[in-house]
Amino acid sequence: MPTEQPAGRLLVSRRAIADIVRNATLGSYGVAGFAAGLPERALGRIGLGSPGLRLTTRSGLLHVDLFVEVGHGLPVSEVARQVDSAVRYSVRRALGRELGQVAVHVNRLRFETAGVPAAPARTADGTPLTGDLAGSGTDVA
């Protein structure tokens, strides 16, 4: 990786930075998605915005505000710390620039309803059927 910076100017679009931040955020453990209202989602679908993500520039530094949903039962502070670290690393690696403030706003907890596992099949007298490998006499390592 070259250490010298070539002369000239590098321009990166706001949309490219938003994509880098979005991918880093969604790839973080515990993030269930972005929390955005209906108007933001509608603008995002037609390409006029990034729902759940706000980029601003102050004092020459890029500041990021993220509005996320976190999976229920996960430690929110750890998820936020993971998101902060992943976003900073991704931007540093892709652009070679440091970020200013990264604010992670947890707007919702997402509850996933998992189906209840089915009860094992039983014979007429109530004893379980042995249709699995262990019950079939096959050696299971």
RAKA-V608560 format. One record per residue. N is the residue number from 1. RES is the residue in one letter. PSI is psi as a letter, one per 40 degrees, with the letter a starting at -180 (NA if undefined). D_LAST is the distance of its C-alpha to the last C-alpha in whole Angstrom. Layout:
BEGIN
n = [N,N]
res = [RES,RES]
psi = [PSI,PSI]
d_last = [D_LAST,D_LAST]
END
This chain:
BEGIN
n = [1,2,3,4,5,6,7,8,9,10,11,12,13,14,15,16,17,18,19,20,21,22,23,24,25,26,27,28,29,30,31,32,33,34,35,36,37,38,39,40,41,42,43,44,45,46,47,48,49,50,51,52,53,54,55,56,57,58,59,60,61,62,63,64,65,66,67,68,69,70,71,72,73,74,75,76,77,78,79,80,81,82,83,84,85,86,87,88,89,90,91,92,93,94,95,96,97,98,99,100,101,102,103,104,105,106,107,108,109,110,111,112,113,114,115,116,117,118,119,120,121,122,123,124,125,126,127,128,129,130,131,132,133,134,135,136,137,138,139,140,141]
res = [M,P,T,E,Q,P,A,G,R,L,L,V,S,R,R,A,I,A,D,I,V,R,N,A,T,L,G,S,Y,G,V,A,G,F,A,A,G,L,P,E,R,A,L,G,R,I,G,L,G,S,P,G,L,R,L,T,T,R,S,G,L,L,H,V,D,L,F,V,E,V,G,H,G,L,P,V,S,E,V,A,R,Q,V,D,S,A,V,R,Y,S,V,R,R,A,L,G,R,E,L,G,Q,V,A,V,H,V,N,R,L,R,F,E,T,A,G,V,P,A,A,P,A,R,T,A,D,G,T,P,L,T,G,D,L,A,G,S,G,T,D,V,A]
psi = [h,i,e,h,h,i,i,a,h,h,h,h,i,d,d,d,d,d,d,d,d,d,d,d,d,d,e,i,h,e,h,e,a,i,h,i,i,d,d,d,d,d,d,d,d,e,e,e,i,h,h,e,h,h,h,i,h,h,f,e,i,h,i,h,h,h,h,i,h,i,h,h,e,i,h,d,d,d,d,d,d,d,d,d,d,d,d,d,d,d,d,d,d,d,e,f,i,i,i,b,h,h,h,h,h,h,d,i,h,h,h,h,h,i,i,h,i,i,i,i,i,i,i,d,e,e,i,i,i,g,e,i,d,d,e,e,e,h,h,h,NA]
d_last = [47,51,52,56,57,59,62,63,61,58,58,54,55,54,52,50,49,48,46,44,44,43,40,39,39,37,35,35,32,33,36,36,39,43,45,49,51,52,55,53,50,53,54,51,51,54,53,56,53,50,49,48,49,52,53,57,58,60,62,60,57,54,53,50,50,47,46,43,41,38,35,35,34,33,36,39,40,37,37,40,40,37,39,42,40,39,42,44,42,42,46,46,44,46,49,50,51,51,51,53,52,48,49,46,47,44,46,43,40,38,36,34,33,30,29,28,25,25,25,23,24,26,28,31,31,29,25,22,21,18,17,14,11,10,14,14,12,10,6,4,0]
END
